[in-house]
Amino acid sequence: MSGTEDTDRPRSPGAPGRPRAATGADRPGRHGAPRPGHGGEPRRTPDAEGTHPARHEDHGPVRFGPPALDPGLPVLPELAARLAAASARTRPEPPGGGAALREAARGYWDRRGLHGTAGAIAAAPGAQPLLLALVGAHGGDVLLPRPCPASWTPQARLLGRPAYQVPTPAECGGIPDPYALLETVRRVRAEGGTPKLLVLSVVDDPTATVAPPELVREACEAAVGEGLHIVSDETWRDTVHRPRDTVLLSPAEMCPDHVTVLTDLSGALTPAAWPVAVARFPDTAEAAGRHARTLDILTALGALVAGPVAPAAAHALGEPPSVRERTARAAALHGEVAAAVHRAVLAAGALARPPQAGRHLYADLGPLRAGLAGRGVTDSLELEEYLTRLLGVLTPGGHRFGDELGALRVRLSTGPLLGTAEGQQAASLASAAPLELPHVARALSLLARTLGALR
């Protein structure tokens, strides 16, 4: 069993075969794979008729995921003021974050029913280095749902750890099917592997779904029963489109001694250009040791939160009324636009789960395979390049998230639909009918025409 092999979707329990370590975003395509998220736009260009993407010979492995999702909204002025006021700070935060930042994170989780101390929290400049440190601190092999965020698998691979992807249930993404999880763990151990860590997300990127509590419970009970520690990435929990109609249950509420919670503030609170992520560790002696190892790794990496960013992040985590209002309004706006995108996807004959959270949805264009093949698009790599060219925004294919290359899946983002200029974005945020704004209507019309032409 090799940690560098491509992976097939794990079979249902009792089926023959053995698990293979996932490559996730590292999966090469049939022609190799471009790096659209690393170093600029995709490099294929239209042919003379403008229908088929031109081939080229310099594809390399896809080792980098797409860039962070752009919220498509201006920065909250009071956060910008906090950053500006701290601009003279020349020192970064200490490893794991300073006292004020960690206390703000403690209060943030306390308001969500996850009580603890500031000493059990670690902060880092973004989710990627923090997840890297968490994986390093736990040791062993990593299990991930398929699909999963594009940034997850590379963290395990950087440490030389095998990462095994497990199918998700039909109802949602973000969590593994519990029976498939048990079977995958059994087979990995039979092959000499040491599965120790499960990373999941109850509010998911890329599928934009919220896992039902009963499925979260089943997955967590299966993981804990097999001796796995769980990292729950809850970056998108504050972006639920209809919070009053959606039940969200954190794994840390069910298995408090076995779950570390990770939150990247760029999900709902701060711009991606101000990287900050925080992790909450359980209140156990074993977790205290992992917390210390996490800080050691962050120190070795030099992964320290920037001094001027920390006060703005702490203010956002404190959630004063203005921050809560912006968070709620942004979630509702993205929800309204995502629903319109979902309608366009279904009208074109494609498939997608109804988006429940986040700034994106995950579409399956498999039913449009014949129309895409006529345009030279036969896999998700080619689909990414084709739609990116026609829509004018990076539209990452499912291979970025660990899905099979041959599956015609793609993540569609709502942020670019809100406008390209700050005035347009502000108008989208303030409007009671954002879908009627000219720039939003044009963007949605382009998407609908592009997908509709594939029928």
C-alpha positions as a Python dict, from the first residue, in 0.01 Angstrom:
ca = {
    (1, 'M'): (0, 0, 0),
    (2, 'S'): (156, 324, -112),
    (3, 'G'): (86, 677, -2),
    (4, 'T'): (150, 805, -352),
    (5, 'E'): (-100, 595, -546),
    (6, 'D'): (-413, 733, -704),
    (7, 'T'): (-730, 616, -536),
    (8, 'D'): (-1053, 463, -650),
    (9, 'R'): (-1366, 533, -449),
    (10, 'P'): (-1367, 281, -162),
    (11, 'R'): (-1613, 5, -232),
    (12, 'S'): (-1917, -72, -22),
    (13, 'P'): (-1864, -295, 281),
    (14, 'G'): (-1801, -656, 189),
    (15, 'A'): (-1686, -576, -165),
    (16, 'P'): (-1346, -705, -280),
    (17, 'G'): (-1046, -482, -319),
    (18, 'R'): (-829, -275, -92),
    (19, 'P'): (-812, 93, -5),
    (20, 'R'): (-553, 313, -164),
    (21, 'A'): (-405, 631, -32),
    (22, 'A'): (-574, 934, -182),
    (23, 'T'): (-386, 1188, -384),
    (24, 'G'): (-667, 1445, -371),
    (25, 'A'): (-559, 1762, -552),
    (26, 'D'): (-234, 1588, -647),
    (27, 'R'): (-412, 1357, -889),
    (28, 'P'): (-264, 1383, -1242),
    (29, 'G'): (-501, 1391, -1536),
    (30, 'R'): (-488, 1188, -1854),
    (31, 'H'): (-274, 1459, -2014),
    (32, 'G'): (-107, 1544, -1686),
    (33, 'A'): (-272, 1828, -1497),
    (34, 'P'): (-243, 2206, -1505),
    (35, 'R'): (-203, 2423, -1200),
    (36, 'P'): (-479, 2682, -1243),
    (37, 'G'): (-461, 2779, -877),
    (38, 'H'): (-85, 2830, -883),
    (39, 'G'): (66, 3100, -1092),
    (40, 'G'): (-226, 3253, -1274),
    (41, 'E'): (-503, 3153, -1510),
    (42, 'P'): (-527, 2818, -1690),
    (43, 'R'): (-311, 2817, -1996),
    (44, 'R'): (-537, 2649, -2250),
    (45, 'T'): (-687, 2873, -2514),
    (46, 'P'): (-978, 2830, -2757),
    (47, 'D'): (-915, 2675, -3096),
    (48, 'A'): (-1000, 2847, -3421),
    (49, 'E'): (-1370, 2775, -3382),
    (50, 'G'): (-1367, 2870, -3015),
    (51, 'T'): (-1519, 2539, -2906),
    (52, 'H'): (-1239, 2301, -2808),
    (53, 'P'): (-969, 2387, -2553),
    (54, 'A'): (-627, 2372, -2719),
    (55, 'R'): (-385, 2105, -2597),
    (56, 'H'): (-41, 2186, -2466),
    (57, 'E'): (249, 1980, -2341),
    (58, 'D'): (354, 2146, -2015),
    (59, 'H'): (98, 2011, -1771),
    (60, 'G'): (237, 1921, -1431),
    (61, 'P'): (86, 1760, -1122),
    (62, 'V'): (-196, 1950, -952),
    (63, 'R'): (-23, 2007, -618),
    (64, 'F'): (-207, 2322, -529),
    (65, 'G'): (-575, 2379, -478),
    (66, 'P'): (-778, 2668, -613),
    (67, 'P'): (-741, 3003, -438),
    (68, 'A'): (-954, 3086, -137),
    (69, 'L'): (-1318, 3156, -209),
    (70, 'D'): (-1372, 3527, -260),
    (71, 'P'): (-1671, 3648, -56),
    (72, 'G'): (-1737, 3911, -321),
    (73, 'L'): (-1805, 4171, -51),
    (74, 'P'): (-1617, 4475, 80),
    (75, 'V'): (-1432, 4456, 412),
    (76, 'L'): (-1634, 4564, 714),
    (77, 'P'): (-1507, 4921, 787),
    (78, 'E'): (-1457, 4870, 1159),
    (79, 'L'): (-1237, 4566, 1094),
    (80, 'A'): (-1029, 4768, 851),
    (81, 'A'): (-999, 5040, 1115),
    (82, 'R'): (-874, 4787, 1372),
    (83, 'L'): (-614, 4662, 1128),
    (84, 'A'): (-503, 5015, 1043),
    (85, 'A'): (-477, 5112, 1410),
    (86, 'A'): (-243, 4818, 1471),
    (87, 'S'): (-33, 4871, 1158),
    (88, 'A'): (262, 4994, 1362),
    (89, 'R'): (294, 4657, 1538),
    (90, 'T'): (621, 4507, 1419),
    (91, 'R'): (613, 4179, 1608),
    (92, 'P'): (396, 3882, 1519),
    (93, 'E'): (180, 3705, 1772),
    (94, 'P'): (353, 3435, 1979),
    (95, 'P'): (319, 3075, 1859),
    (96, 'G'): (-44, 2974, 1892),
    (97, 'G'): (-164, 3334, 1928),
    (98, 'G'): (-156, 3595, 2201),
    (99, 'A'): (-382, 3602, 2506),
    (100, 'A'): (-636, 3847, 2361),
    (101, 'L'): (-682, 3649, 2040),
    (102, 'R'): (-717, 3317, 2222),
    (103, 'E'): (-961, 3463, 2474),
    (104, 'A'): (-1173, 3600, 2190),
    (105, 'A'): (-1174, 3253, 2030),
    (106, 'R'): (-1275, 3099, 2364),
    (107, 'G'): (-1570, 3337, 2386),
    (108, 'Y'): (-1668, 3263, 2026),
    (109, 'W'): (-1694, 2890, 2099),
    (110, 'D'): (-1850, 2946, 2439),
    (111, 'R'): (-2144, 3121, 2269),
    (112, 'R'): (-2187, 2806, 2059),
    (113, 'G'): (-2201, 2574, 2355),
    (114, 'L'): (-1839, 2457, 2333),
    (115, 'H'): (-1695, 2560, 2667),
    (116, 'G'): (-1327, 2556, 2752),
    (117, 'T'): (-1024, 2767, 2836),
    (118, 'A'): (-808, 3001, 2632),
    (119, 'G'): (-512, 2779, 2714),
    (120, 'A'): (-663, 2499, 2501),
    (121, 'I'): (-670, 2714, 2188),
    (122, 'A'): (-409, 2761, 1916),
    (123, 'A'): (-409, 3020, 1639),
    (124, 'A'): (-218, 3021, 1312),
    (125, 'P'): (-205, 3227, 991),
    (126, 'G'): (-471, 3030, 806),
    (127, 'A'): (-628, 2687, 812),
    (128, 'Q'): (-360, 2516, 603),
    (129, 'P'): (-64, 2559, 841),
    (130, 'L'): (-289, 2489, 1138),
    (131, 'L'): (-421, 2166, 986),
    (132, 'L'): (-64, 2071, 892),
    (133, 'A'): (38, 2115, 1256),
    (134, 'L'): (-262, 1918, 1382),
    (135, 'V'): (-191, 1626, 1148),
    (136, 'G'): (174, 1633, 1252),
    (137, 'A'): (84, 1638, 1620),
    (138, 'H'): (-144, 1335, 1595),
    (139, 'G'): (64, 1100, 1382),
    (140, 'G'): (-67, 804, 1186),
    (141, 'D'): (-272, 782, 869),
    (142, 'V'): (-550, 1030, 787),
    (143, 'L'): (-904, 960, 669),
    (144, 'L'): (-1103, 1216, 473),
    (145, 'P'): (-1449, 1230, 317),
    (146, 'R'): (-1473, 1232, -59),
    (147, 'P'): (-1505, 1497, -187),
    (148, 'C'): (-1329, 1725, 60),
    (149, 'P'): (-1172, 2073, 59),
    (150, 'A'): (-884, 2100, -183),
    (151, 'S'): (-641, 2201, 91),
    (152, 'W'): (-683, 1896, 316),
    (153, 'T'): (-499, 1619, 132),
    (154, 'P'): (-183, 1823, 63),
    (155, 'Q'): (-129, 1876, 436),
    (156, 'A'): (-108, 1502, 496),
    (157, 'R'): (109, 1449, 190),
    (158, 'L'): (354, 1718, 295),
    (159, 'L'): (413, 1512, 609),
    (160, 'G'): (441, 1188, 413),
    (161, 'R'): (119, 1054, 564),
    (162, 'P'): (-117, 837, 363),
    (163, 'A'): (-463, 995, 331),
    (164, 'Y'): (-756, 764, 259),
    (165, 'Q'): (-1079, 906, 123),
    (166, 'V'): (-1413, 758, 225),
    (167, 'P'): (-1743, 805, 37),
    (168, 'T'): (-2000, 1038, 186),
    (169, 'P'): (-2367, 948, 242),
    (170, 'A'): (-2622, 1037, -22),
    (171, 'E'): (-2780, 1305, 196),
    (172, 'C'): (-2477, 1534, 231),
    (173, 'G'): (-2106, 1584, 192),
    (174, 'G'): (-1842, 1659, 452),
    (175, 'I'): (-1872, 1345, 665),
    (176, 'P'): (-1795, 983, 579),
    (177, 'D'): (-2058, 718, 544),
    (178, 'P'): (-2017, 532, 876),
    (179, 'Y'): (-2022, 182, 724),
    (180, 'A'): (-1772, 278, 455),
    (181, 'L'): (-1556, 436, 727),
    (182, 'L'): (-1552, 115, 930),
    (183, 'E'): (-1467, -92, 623),
    (184, 'T'): (-1191, 146, 517),
    (185, 'V'): (-1035, 142, 863),
    (186, 'R'): (-1045, -238, 867),
    (187, 'R'): (-876, -267, 530),
    (188, 'V'): (-613, -6, 603),
    (189, 'R'): (-518, -191, 921),
    (190, 'A'): (-517, -523, 736),
    (191, 'E'): (-264, -373, 496),
    (192, 'G'): (-42, -260, 783),
    (193, 'G'): (-161, 102, 804),
    (194, 'T'): (-225, 297, 1122),
    (195, 'P'): (-537, 514, 1082),
    (196, 'K'): (-550, 765, 1366),
    (197, 'L'): (-717, 1084, 1244),
    (198, 'L'): (-1047, 1164, 1073),
    (199, 'V'): (-1097, 1512, 930),
    (200, 'L'): (-1456, 1608, 852),
    (201, 'S'): (-1678, 1912, 807),
    (202, 'V'): (-2043, 1925, 911),
    (203, 'V'): (-2087, 2241, 702),
    (204, 'D'): (-1907, 2142, 388),
    (205, 'D'): (-1688, 2279, 117),
    (206, 'P'): (-1728, 2190, -167),
    (207, 'T'): (-2083, 2048, -146),
    (208, 'A'): (-2240, 2341, 46),
    (209, 'T'): (-2442, 2096, 255),
    (210, 'V'): (-2506, 2072, 630),
    (211, 'A'): (-2484, 1717, 763),
    (212, 'P'): (-2796, 1600, 950),
    (213, 'P'): (-2727, 1549, 1323),
    (214, 'E'): (-2814, 1179, 1314),
    (215, 'L'): (-2556, 1116, 1041),
    (216, 'V'): (-2296, 1321, 1227),
    (217, 'R'): (-2357, 1111, 1536),
    (218, 'E'): (-2326, 783, 1348),
    (219, 'A'): (-2002, 890, 1178),
    (220, 'C'): (-1849, 1017, 1502),
    (221, 'E'): (-1948, 708, 1699),
    (222, 'A'): (-1794, 488, 1432),
    (223, 'A'): (-1471, 691, 1433),
    (224, 'V'): (-1436, 705, 1810),
    (225, 'G'): (-1518, 335, 1836),
    (226, 'E'): (-1221, 264, 1609),
    (227, 'G'): (-989, 482, 1818),
    (228, 'L'): (-975, 773, 1572),
    (229, 'H'): (-941, 1133, 1681),
    (230, 'I'): (-1164, 1376, 1490),
    (231, 'V'): (-1071, 1717, 1354),
    (232, 'S'): (-1397, 1902, 1282),
    (233, 'D'): (-1343, 2185, 1035),
    (234, 'E'): (-1622, 2431, 1115),
    (235, 'T'): (-1503, 2717, 897),
    (236, 'W'): (-1843, 2751, 728),
    (237, 'R'): (-2075, 2710, 1027),
    (238, 'D'): (-2161, 3083, 1035),
    (239, 'T'): (-2253, 3089, 665),
    (240, 'V'): (-2569, 2874, 689),
    (241, 'H'): (-2823, 3033, 457),
    (242, 'R'): (-3133, 2962, 666),
    (243, 'P'): (-3010, 2920, 1024),
    (244, 'R'): (-3358, 2905, 1174),
    (245, 'D'): (-3449, 2612, 952),
    (246, 'T'): (-3118, 2423, 979),
    (247, 'V'): (-3005, 2208, 1269),
    (248, 'L'): (-2627, 2219, 1303),
    (249, 'L'): (-2457, 1987, 1550),
    (250, 'S'): (-2081, 2000, 1612),
    (251, 'P'): (-1905, 1667, 1667),
    (252, 'A'): (-1748, 1831, 1974),
    (253, 'E'): (-2093, 1845, 2133),
    (254, 'M'): (-2129, 1468, 2106),
    (255, 'C'): (-1773, 1347, 2162),
    (256, 'P'): (-1608, 1632, 2356),
    (257, 'D'): (-1297, 1435, 2453),
    (258, 'H'): (-1226, 1312, 2100),
    (259, 'V'): (-1277, 1620, 1880),
    (260, 'T'): (-1054, 1915, 1793),
    (261, 'V'): (-1247, 2198, 1628),
    (262, 'L'): (-1083, 2405, 1355),
    (263, 'T'): (-1220, 2736, 1222),
    (264, 'D'): (-1072, 2957, 951),
    (265, 'L'): (-1200, 3310, 1007),
    (266, 'S'): (-1206, 3374, 632),
    (267, 'G'): (-1518, 3160, 615),
    (268, 'A'): (-1743, 3428, 764),
    (269, 'L'): (-1557, 3684, 973),
    (270, 'T'): (-1244, 3825, 807),
    (271, 'P'): (-1104, 3862, 454),
    (272, 'A'): (-890, 3579, 319),
    (273, 'A'): (-609, 3833, 277),
    (274, 'W'): (-584, 3849, 658),
    (275, 'P'): (-512, 3482, 730),
    (276, 'V'): (-618, 3364, 1076),
    (277, 'A'): (-746, 3025, 1191),
    (278, 'V'): (-805, 2892, 1540),
    (279, 'A'): (-830, 2542, 1687),
    (280, 'R'): (-1002, 2434, 2006),
    (281, 'F'): (-858, 2127, 2180),
    (282, 'P'): (-1046, 1894, 2417),
    (283, 'D'): (-999, 1927, 2791),
    (284, 'T'): (-792, 1611, 2844),
    (285, 'A'): (-431, 1533, 2933),
    (286, 'E'): (-378, 1366, 2597),
    (287, 'A'): (-513, 1672, 2415),
    (288, 'A'): (-283, 1897, 2617),
    (289, 'G'): (12, 1702, 2483),
    (290, 'R'): (-116, 1738, 2127),
    (291, 'H'): (-169, 2109, 2184),
    (292, 'A'): (195, 2141, 2292),
    (293, 'R'): (315, 1947, 1986),
    (294, 'T'): (97, 2165, 1763),
    (295, 'L'): (264, 2477, 1903),
    (296, 'D'): (605, 2317, 1845),
    (297, 'I'): (523, 2258, 1480),
    (298, 'L'): (381, 2609, 1432),
    (299, 'T'): (700, 2749, 1587),
    (300, 'A'): (920, 2540, 1358),
    (301, 'L'): (719, 2657, 1056),
    (302, 'G'): (726, 3020, 1164),
    (303, 'A'): (349, 3005, 1128),
    (304, 'L'): (264, 3308, 1341),
    (305, 'V'): (-38, 3536, 1313),
    (306, 'A'): (62, 3881, 1189),
    (307, 'G'): (67, 4141, 1464),
    (308, 'P'): (-164, 4394, 1293),
    (309, 'V'): (-413, 4122, 1195),
    (310, 'A'): (-460, 3985, 1547),
    (311, 'P'): (-663, 4279, 1690),
    (312, 'A'): (-899, 4276, 1391),
    (313, 'A'): (-940, 3899, 1422),
    (314, 'A'): (-1006, 3924, 1796),
    (315, 'H'): (-1267, 4194, 1733),
    (316, 'A'): (-1439, 3978, 1471),
    (317, 'L'): (-1438, 3677, 1705),
    (318, 'G'): (-1597, 3895, 1972),
    (319, 'E'): (-1895, 3937, 1738),
    (320, 'P'): (-2023, 4283, 1824),
    (321, 'P'): (-2364, 4366, 1671),
    (322, 'S'): (-2215, 4508, 1351),
    (323, 'V'): (-2016, 4190, 1286),
    (324, 'R'): (-2316, 3968, 1359),
    (325, 'E'): (-2532, 4177, 1128),
    (326, 'R'): (-2277, 4158, 844),
    (327, 'T'): (-2232, 3784, 890),
    (328, 'A'): (-2606, 3722, 880),
    (329, 'R'): (-2664, 3951, 583),
    (330, 'A'): (-2376, 3800, 385),
    (331, 'A'): (-2502, 3446, 451),
    (332, 'A'): (-2853, 3539, 337),
    (333, 'L'): (-2719, 3711, 25),
    (334, 'H'): (-2502, 3417, -77),
    (335, 'G'): (-2793, 3186, -3),
    (336, 'E'): (-3024, 3378, -236),
    (337, 'V'): (-2767, 3382, -516),
    (338, 'A'): (-2675, 3016, -459),
    (339, 'A'): (-3041, 2921, -490),
    (340, 'A'): (-3053, 3099, -827),
    (341, 'V'): (-2739, 2915, -940),
    (342, 'H'): (-2898, 2589, -828),
    (343, 'R'): (-3206, 2662, -1038),
    (344, 'A'): (-2985, 2732, -1340),
    (345, 'V'): (-2797, 2404, -1290),
    (346, 'L'): (-3119, 2202, -1269),
    (347, 'A'): (-3275, 2385, -1564),
    (348, 'A'): (-2977, 2283, -1777),
    (349, 'G'): (-3035, 1918, -1689),
    (350, 'A'): (-2742, 1885, -1449),
    (351, 'L'): (-2753, 1777, -1084),
    (352, 'A'): (-2668, 1942, -753),
    (353, 'R'): (-2774, 1913, -393),
    (354, 'P'): (-2961, 2223, -275),
    (355, 'P'): (-2700, 2461, -127),
    (356, 'Q'): (-2743, 2516, 246),
    (357, 'A'): (-2433, 2713, 341),
    (358, 'G'): (-2120, 2879, 214),
    (359, 'R'): (-2042, 3065, -104),
    (360, 'H'): (-2060, 2786, -358),
    (361, 'L'): (-2239, 2473, -472),
    (362, 'Y'): (-2117, 2147, -620),
    (363, 'A'): (-2267, 2057, -956),
    (364, 'D'): (-2260, 1723, -1136),
    (365, 'L'): (-2267, 1779, -1510),
    (366, 'G'): (-2267, 1406, -1583),
    (367, 'P'): (-2611, 1425, -1751),
    (368, 'L'): (-2458, 1675, -1996),
    (369, 'R'): (-2168, 1447, -2087),
    (370, 'A'): (-2269, 1414, -2454),
    (371, 'G'): (-2286, 1789, -2507),
    (372, 'L'): (-1956, 1840, -2327),
    (373, 'A'): (-1785, 1563, -2524),
    (374, 'G'): (-1885, 1742, -2843),
    (375, 'R'): (-1683, 2036, -2715),
    (376, 'G'): (-1380, 1826, -2627),
    (377, 'V'): (-1460, 1805, -2257),
    (378, 'T'): (-1443, 1452, -2118),
    (379, 'D'): (-1319, 1489, -1759),
    (380, 'S'): (-1324, 1735, -1472),
    (381, 'L'): (-987, 1881, -1562),
    (382, 'E'): (-1111, 1977, -1907),
    (383, 'L'): (-1443, 2089, -1758),
    (384, 'E'): (-1261, 2324, -1522),
    (385, 'E'): (-1069, 2485, -1805),
    (386, 'Y'): (-1373, 2504, -2033),
    (387, 'L'): (-1602, 2673, -1781),
    (388, 'T'): (-1325, 2898, -1650),
    (389, 'R'): (-1271, 3027, -2001),
    (390, 'L'): (-1640, 3085, -2075),
    (391, 'L'): (-1741, 3227, -1737),
    (392, 'G'): (-1429, 3434, -1681),
    (393, 'V'): (-1373, 3309, -1323),
    (394, 'L'): (-1184, 3008, -1194),
    (395, 'T'): (-1430, 2719, -1172),
    (396, 'P'): (-1247, 2426, -1009),
    (397, 'G'): (-1327, 2074, -1120),
    (398, 'G'): (-1408, 1786, -889),
    (399, 'H'): (-1056, 1640, -918),
    (400, 'R'): (-944, 1929, -698),
    (401, 'F'): (-1155, 1788, -417),
    (402, 'G'): (-1056, 1423, -453),
    (403, 'D'): (-1338, 1314, -684),
    (404, 'E'): (-1265, 1087, -979),
    (405, 'L'): (-1116, 1265, -1277),
    (406, 'G'): (-1377, 1112, -1507),
    (407, 'A'): (-1668, 1252, -1303),
    (408, 'L'): (-1790, 1578, -1455),
    (409, 'R'): (-1826, 1769, -1129),
    (410, 'V'): (-1743, 2131, -1065),
    (411, 'R'): (-1767, 2385, -784),
    (412, 'L'): (-1956, 2702, -875),
    (413, 'S'): (-1892, 3005, -655),
    (414, 'T'): (-2137, 3281, -574),
    (415, 'G'): (-1885, 3551, -479),
    (416, 'P'): (-1793, 3651, -836),
    (417, 'L'): (-2164, 3693, -917),
    (418, 'L'): (-2199, 3979, -669),
    (419, 'G'): (-1994, 4220, -876),
    (420, 'T'): (-1634, 4293, -963),
    (421, 'A'): (-1619, 4649, -829),
    (422, 'E'): (-1658, 4749, -465),
    (423, 'G'): (-1961, 4963, -550),
    (424, 'Q'): (-2137, 4668, -710),
    (425, 'Q'): (-2057, 4443, -414),
    (426, 'A'): (-2185, 4699, -166),
    (427, 'A'): (-2503, 4736, -372),
    (428, 'S'): (-2552, 4359, -368),
    (429, 'L'): (-2514, 4353, 9),
    (430, 'A'): (-2758, 4639, 63),
    (431, 'S'): (-3024, 4535, -186),
    (432, 'A'): (-3352, 4380, -79),
    (433, 'A'): (-3371, 4216, -424),
    (434, 'P'): (-3009, 4140, -525),
    (435, 'L'): (-3109, 3910, -811),
    (436, 'E'): (-3267, 4207, -986),
    (437, 'L'): (-2949, 4415, -983),
    (438, 'P'): (-2815, 4447, -1341),
    (439, 'H'): (-2465, 4311, -1267),
    (440, 'V'): (-2600, 4012, -1073),
    (441, 'A'): (-2865, 3939, -1336),
    (442, 'R'): (-2601, 3953, -1614),
    (443, 'A'): (-2370, 3713, -1431),
    (444, 'L'): (-2652, 3466, -1363),
    (445, 'S'): (-2771, 3492, -1722),
    (446, 'L'): (-2421, 3412, -1851),
    (447, 'L'): (-2405, 3105, -1626),
    (448, 'A'): (-2751, 2988, -1733),
    (449, 'R'): (-2672, 3035, -2104),
    (450, 'T'): (-2340, 2856, -2071),
    (451, 'L'): (-2491, 2554, -1899),
    (452, 'G'): (-2805, 2555, -2112),
    (453, 'A'): (-2599, 2538, -2431),
    (454, 'L'): (-2468, 2197, -2321),
    (455, 'R'): (-2808, 2025, -2331),
}
